[in-house]
Amino acid sequence: MEELLVVTVGYLRLAVEAVGAAFIGIGAASAVYRYVLSLLGLRKYTNSDIRLHLGRFLALGLEFQLASDILATAVAPTFQEVQLLAAIAVIRTVLNYFPQKELEREQASSLDSGRGASGSASSGRDE
């Protein structure tokens, strides 16, 4: 029974890791697509818009990668595996924290510049 659980969790870990990698890959391809559209003048995306778009995919992909690492040590972990997981969790959390803060700043900046451009029309909607 334990062997079945180990095998099942192993396949689940691979699936979660693949989903995380897919999110990162789709986000990168989508950001490149937006950038090319912007270069060709077909759409108007600012660099901040593209970075925010890519950042959302990266953050989500990193969360799935961390979940995969947790699953890898979920079944009968050794002390060494737990230490490795802790190190990976800290690294991935730090990698996710700073881009997330930057995304929040850019989103707030984008919203502020959008309000400034729309003038009194946006203040009428808020009331």
C-alpha positions as CSV (number, residue, x, y, z in Angstrom):
1,M,0.0,0.0,0.0
2,E,2.8,2.4,0.9
3,E,4.5,1.7,-2.4
4,L,1.3,2.6,-4.3
5,L,1.2,5.9,-2.4
6,V,4.8,6.7,-3.2
7,V,4.3,5.9,-6.9
8,T,1.1,8.0,-7.0
9,V,2.7,11.0,-5.3
10,G,5.6,10.7,-7.7
11,Y,3.3,10.9,-10.7
12,L,1.4,13.8,-9.1
13,R,4.6,15.6,-8.4
14,L,5.6,15.3,-12.1
15,A,2.2,16.5,-13.2
16,V,2.3,19.6,-10.9
17,E,5.9,20.3,-12.0
18,A,4.8,20.1,-15.6
19,V,1.9,22.5,-15.0
20,G,4.3,25.0,-13.4
21,A,6.7,24.7,-16.3
22,A,3.8,25.1,-18.8
23,F,2.7,28.3,-17.1
24,I,6.2,29.7,-17.3
25,G,6.6,28.7,-20.9
26,I,3.1,30.0,-21.9
27,G,3.8,33.3,-20.1
28,A,7.2,33.7,-21.8
29,A,5.7,33.0,-25.3
30,S,2.8,35.3,-24.6
31,A,5.1,38.1,-23.4
32,V,7.2,37.7,-26.6
33,Y,4.1,37.8,-28.7
34,R,2.9,41.0,-27.0
35,Y,6.4,42.5,-27.5
36,V,6.4,41.7,-31.2
37,L,2.9,43.1,-31.6
38,S,4.1,46.3,-29.9
39,L,7.2,46.5,-32.1
40,L,5.1,46.1,-35.2
41,G,2.7,48.8,-34.0
42,L,-0.3,46.5,-34.1
43,R,-0.9,46.9,-30.4
44,K,0.3,49.4,-27.9
45,Y,1.8,47.6,-24.9
46,T,4.3,49.4,-22.7
47,N,7.3,47.6,-21.3
48,S,5.6,47.7,-17.9
49,D,2.5,46.1,-19.3
50,I,4.6,43.3,-20.8
51,R,6.6,42.8,-17.6
52,L,3.4,42.7,-15.5
53,H,1.9,40.1,-17.9
54,L,5.1,37.9,-17.7
55,G,5.4,38.4,-14.0
56,R,2.0,37.0,-13.3
57,F,2.8,33.8,-15.2
58,L,6.2,33.5,-13.5
59,A,4.8,33.9,-10.0
60,L,2.1,31.3,-10.7
61,G,4.6,28.9,-12.3
62,L,7.0,29.3,-9.3
63,E,4.1,28.5,-6.9
64,F,3.5,25.2,-8.8
65,Q,7.2,24.4,-8.8
66,L,7.3,24.9,-5.0
67,A,4.2,22.7,-4.7
68,S,6.0,20.0,-6.7
69,D,9.0,20.2,-4.3
70,I,6.7,19.8,-1.4
71,L,5.1,16.7,-2.9
72,A,8.5,15.2,-3.5
73,T,9.2,15.1,0.2
74,A,5.6,14.4,1.3
75,V,6.0,10.6,1.5
76,A,8.5,9.3,4.1
77,P,11.0,12.1,3.8
78,T,14.5,11.8,5.2
79,F,16.0,14.6,7.3
80,Q,18.3,15.5,4.3
81,E,15.3,15.8,2.0
82,V,13.5,18.0,4.5
83,Q,16.6,20.3,4.7
84,L,16.8,20.4,0.9
85,L,13.1,21.3,0.7
86,A,13.5,24.0,3.3
87,A,16.4,25.5,1.2
88,I,14.4,25.3,-2.0
89,A,11.4,26.8,-0.4
90,V,13.4,29.7,0.9
91,I,15.1,30.3,-2.4
92,R,11.8,30.1,-4.4
93,T,10.0,32.3,-1.9
94,V,12.7,35.0,-2.2
95,L,12.6,34.6,-6.0
96,N,8.9,35.1,-5.9
97,Y,8.7,37.8,-3.2
98,F,10.7,40.6,-5.0
99,P,9.1,40.2,-8.4
100,Q,5.7,40.2,-6.7
101,K,6.5,43.5,-4.9
102,E,7.7,45.0,-8.2
103,L,4.5,43.8,-9.9
104,E,2.4,45.4,-7.2
105,R,4.4,48.7,-7.6
106,E,4.0,48.7,-11.3
107,Q,0.3,47.8,-11.1
108,A,-0.3,50.7,-8.7
109,S,1.8,53.0,-10.9
110,S,-0.2,51.9,-14.0
111,L,-3.5,52.5,-12.2
112,D,-2.3,55.9,-11.1
113,S,-1.2,56.9,-14.6
114,G,-4.5,55.6,-15.9
115,R,-6.5,57.7,-13.5
116,G,-4.5,60.8,-14.4
117,A,-5.1,60.3,-18.1
118,S,-8.9,59.8,-17.7
119,G,-9.3,62.9,-15.5
120,S,-12.6,63.5,-14.0
121,A,-14.4,60.7,-15.8
122,S,-12.9,58.1,-13.6
123,S,-13.7,60.0,-10.4
124,G,-17.4,60.0,-11.4
125,R,-17.3,56.2,-11.5
126,D,-15.9,55.9,-8.0
127,E,-18.7,57.7,-6.4
